[in-house]
Amino acid sequence: MLAILILLIGARNPAPWMVWTFVAATLFRYLHAAGMLVCPSLDQPHPLRFVGALGTYVTGLVLAVAAFIR
């Protein structure tokens, strides 16, 4: 869904803050994946996983609102 939002907004000549939101969303996804890889057990919470997931939700919400507004 995040990739579809990025493609949809990116095809409409996005504002610079939207491009930075694309970059942030991608970085948060990498943080989440890194948190899953470095964690010895997925039963325990890991800060990278939490920050990556929270950032993904926030940037996804911002992109969804931007898609509806534009």
N, CA and C atoms as a LAMMPS dump frame, in Angstrom:
ITEM: TIMESTEP
0
ITEM: NUMBER OF ATOMS
210
ITEM: BOX BOUNDS ff ff ff
-5.0000000000000000e+02 5.0000000000000000e+02
-5.0000000000000000e+02 5.0000000000000000e+02
-5.0000000000000000e+02 5.0000000000000000e+02
ITEM: ATOMS id mol type element x y z
1 1 1 N 0.817 -1.174 0
2 1 2 C 0 0 0
3 1 3 C 0.875 1.256 0
4 2 1 N 1.951 1.203 0.748
5 2 2 C 2.858 2.344 0.802
6 2 3 C 3.478 2.605 -0.573
7 3 1 N 3.85 1.56 -1.268
8 3 2 C 4.426 1.724 -2.603
9 3 3 C 3.405 2.311 -3.575
10 4 1 N 2.165 1.903 -3.456
11 4 2 C 1.113 2.444 -4.325
12 4 3 C 0.895 3.924 -4.041
13 5 1 N 0.893 4.307 -2.776
14 5 2 C 0.749 5.721 -2.418
15 5 3 C 1.918 6.54 -2.961
16 6 1 N 3.128 6.006 -2.852
17 6 2 C 4.294 6.717 -3.359
18 6 3 C 4.198 6.878 -4.874
19 7 1 N 3.795 5.834 -5.582
20 7 2 C 3.649 5.929 -7.038
21 7 3 C 2.534 6.897 -7.427
22 8 1 N 1.429 6.851 -6.727
23 8 2 C 0.294 7.718 -7.039
24 8 3 C 0.659 9.191 -6.851
25 9 1 N 1.258 9.508 -5.723
26 9 2 C 1.617 10.896 -5.451
27 9 3 C 2.812 11.324 -6.312
28 10 1 N 3.762 10.429 -6.503
29 10 2 C 4.944 10.747 -7.29
30 10 3 C 4.644 11.022 -8.751
31 11 1 N 3.576 10.488 -9.271
32 11 2 C 3.206 10.708 -10.67
33 11 3 C 2.563 12.072 -10.896
34 12 1 N 2.226 12.784 -9.824
35 12 2 C 1.514 14.06 -9.931
36 12 3 C 2.393 15.267 -9.618
37 13 1 N 3.687 15.186 -9.857
38 13 2 C 4.604 16.291 -9.579
39 13 3 C 4.499 16.719 -8.11
40 14 1 N 5.019 15.905 -7.19
41 14 2 C 4.838 16.159 -5.754
42 14 3 C 5.649 17.347 -5.255
43 15 1 N 5.183 17.9 -4.161
44 15 2 C 5.9 18.97 -3.474
45 15 3 C 7.152 18.374 -2.808
46 16 1 N 8.146 19.217 -2.547
47 16 2 C 9.378 18.695 -1.923
48 16 3 C 9.151 17.982 -0.586
49 17 1 N 8.199 18.46 0.23
50 17 2 C 7.974 17.781 1.509
51 17 3 C 7.414 16.378 1.3
52 18 1 N 6.695 16.166 0.204
53 18 2 C 6.183 14.823 -0.083
54 18 3 C 7.318 13.881 -0.479
55 19 1 N 8.273 14.408 -1.23
56 19 2 C 9.426 13.592 -1.615
57 19 3 C 10.214 13.182 -0.372
58 20 1 N 10.362 14.118 0.577
59 20 2 C 11.047 13.772 1.82
60 20 3 C 10.251 12.756 2.633
61 21 1 N 8.937 12.779 2.509
62 21 2 C 8.114 11.779 3.189
63 21 3 C 8.313 10.407 2.549
64 22 1 N 8.499 10.364 1.22
65 22 2 C 8.807 9.094 0.539
66 22 3 C 10.106 8.51 1.096
67 23 1 N 11.112 9.372 1.206
68 23 2 C 12.415 8.93 1.702
69 23 3 C 12.298 8.449 3.145
70 24 1 N 11.577 9.201 3.965
71 24 2 C 11.403 8.814 5.364
72 24 3 C 10.668 7.481 5.484
73 25 1 N 9.638 7.277 4.671
74 25 2 C 8.893 6.007 4.712
75 25 3 C 9.803 4.838 4.362
76 26 1 N 10.649 5.034 3.353
77 26 2 C 11.57 3.972 2.96
78 26 3 C 12.582 3.691 4.069
79 27 1 N 13.11 4.735 4.681
80 27 2 C 14.064 4.539 5.772
81 27 3 C 13.422 3.849 6.973
82 28 1 N 12.191 4.198 7.277
83 28 2 C 11.496 3.53 8.385
84 28 3 C 11.268 2.049 8.088
85 29 1 N 10.996 1.708 6.85
86 29 2 C 10.835 0.296 6.502
87 29 3 C 12.146 -0.458 6.689
88 30 1 N 13.268 0.196 6.315
89 30 2 C 14.577 -0.43 6.526
90 30 3 C 14.891 -0.572 8.016
91 31 1 N 14.523 0.424 8.813
92 31 2 C 14.736 0.317 10.259
93 31 3 C 13.944 -0.851 10.852
94 32 1 N 12.723 -1.004 10.4
95 32 2 C 11.894 -2.105 10.898
96 32 3 C 12.517 -3.453 10.528
97 33 1 N 12.977 -3.57 9.297
98 33 2 C 13.61 -4.822 8.873
99 33 3 C 14.897 -5.074 9.65
100 34 1 N 15.693 -4.033 9.881
101 34 2 C 16.926 -4.197 10.651
102 34 3 C 16.615 -4.625 12.083
103 35 1 N 15.563 -4.076 12.648
104 35 2 C 15.167 -4.475 13.997
105 35 3 C 14.755 -5.93 14.077
106 36 1 N 14.163 -6.438 13.002
107 36 2 C 13.784 -7.847 12.994
108 36 3 C 14.997 -8.75 12.799
109 37 1 N 15.989 -8.266 12.076
110 37 2 C 17.173 -9.088 11.819
111 37 3 C 18.138 -9.131 13.001
112 38 1 N 18.294 -8.025 13.711
113 38 2 C 19.264 -8 14.805
114 38 3 C 18.688 -8.48 16.131
115 39 1 N 17.394 -8.62 16.221
116 39 2 C 16.758 -9.072 17.453
117 39 3 C 16.977 -10.58 17.625
118 40 1 N 17.462 -11.012 18.792
119 40 2 C 17.69 -12.441 18.986
120 40 3 C 16.397 -13.258 18.989
121 41 1 N 15.311 -12.654 19.424
122 41 2 C 14.031 -13.339 19.469
123 41 3 C 12.929 -12.338 19.118
124 42 1 N 11.99 -12.761 18.305
125 42 2 C 10.895 -11.877 17.932
126 42 3 C 9.846 -11.762 19.036
127 43 1 N 10.01 -12.529 20.121
128 43 2 C 9.099 -12.421 21.258
129 43 3 C 9.342 -11.16 22.067
130 44 1 N 10.567 -10.647 22.015
131 44 2 C 10.918 -9.463 22.796
132 44 3 C 10.88 -8.228 21.901
133 45 1 N 10.409 -7.108 22.435
134 45 2 C 10.403 -5.878 21.639
135 45 3 C 11.823 -5.364 21.412
136 46 1 N 11.995 -4.705 20.29
137 46 2 C 13.283 -4.11 19.961
138 46 3 C 13.042 -2.667 19.53
139 47 1 N 13.881 -1.725 19.961
140 47 2 C 13.643 -0.313 19.633
141 47 3 C 13.616 -0.027 18.136
142 48 1 N 14.474 -0.664 17.364
143 48 2 C 14.471 -0.43 15.916
144 48 3 C 13.156 -0.876 15.282
145 49 1 N 12.653 -1.984 15.743
146 49 2 C 11.371 -2.48 15.228
147 49 3 C 10.245 -1.522 15.564
148 50 1 N 10.241 -1.029 16.782
149 50 2 C 9.188 -0.108 17.214
150 50 3 C 9.238 1.199 16.434
151 51 1 N 10.425 1.804 16.337
152 51 2 C 10.567 3.072 15.62
153 51 3 C 10.23 2.888 14.148
154 52 1 N 10.683 1.782 13.561
155 52 2 C 10.384 1.518 12.156
156 52 3 C 8.903 1.338 11.899
157 53 1 N 8.233 0.609 12.757
158 53 2 C 6.795 0.398 12.581
159 53 3 C 6.005 1.681 12.805
160 54 1 N 6.34 2.411 13.856
161 54 2 C 5.638 3.664 14.137
162 54 3 C 5.854 4.673 13.012
163 55 1 N 7.082 4.785 12.538
164 55 2 C 7.369 5.7 11.44
165 55 3 C 6.656 5.311 10.158
166 56 1 N 6.536 4.018 9.919
167 56 2 C 5.821 3.551 8.736
168 56 3 C 4.351 3.922 8.811
169 57 1 N 3.752 3.737 9.977
170 57 2 C 2.341 4.099 10.136
171 57 3 C 2.12 5.598 9.966
172 58 1 N 3 6.391 10.558
173 58 2 C 2.839 7.848 10.485
174 58 3 C 3.028 8.343 9.049
175 59 1 N 4.092 7.907 8.392
176 59 2 C 4.314 8.361 7.014
177 59 3 C 3.241 7.828 6.074
178 60 1 N 2.76 6.63 6.317
179 60 2 C 1.668 6.102 5.503
180 60 3 C 0.399 6.918 5.655
181 61 1 N 0.107 7.332 6.878
182 61 2 C -1.064 8.169 7.123
183 61 3 C -0.911 9.532 6.455
184 62 1 N 0.276 10.118 6.55
185 62 2 C 0.531 11.41 5.903
186 62 3 C 0.376 11.285 4.395
187 63 1 N 0.897 10.228 3.807
188 63 2 C 0.781 10.044 2.36
189 63 3 C -0.662 9.775 1.943
190 64 1 N -1.408 9.051 2.757
191 64 2 C -2.817 8.809 2.423
192 64 3 C -3.616 10.109 2.446
193 65 1 N -3.367 10.946 3.441
194 65 2 C -4.05 12.239 3.503
195 65 3 C -3.631 13.113 2.326
196 66 1 N -2.347 13.095 1.982
197 66 2 C -1.865 13.89 0.841
198 66 3 C -2.472 13.408 -0.467
199 67 1 N -2.684 12.099 -0.596
200 67 2 C -3.304 11.575 -1.821
201 67 3 C -4.75 12.042 -1.948
202 68 1 N -5.468 12.119 -0.835
203 68 2 C -6.852 12.577 -0.883
204 68 3 C -6.953 14.081 -1.131
205 69 1 N -6.009 14.834 -0.574
206 69 2 C -6.055 16.289 -0.732
207 69 3 C -5.702 16.706 -2.152
208 70 1 N -4.659 16.11 -2.71
209 70 2 C -4.251 16.478 -4.062
210 70 3 C -5.176 15.815 -4.996
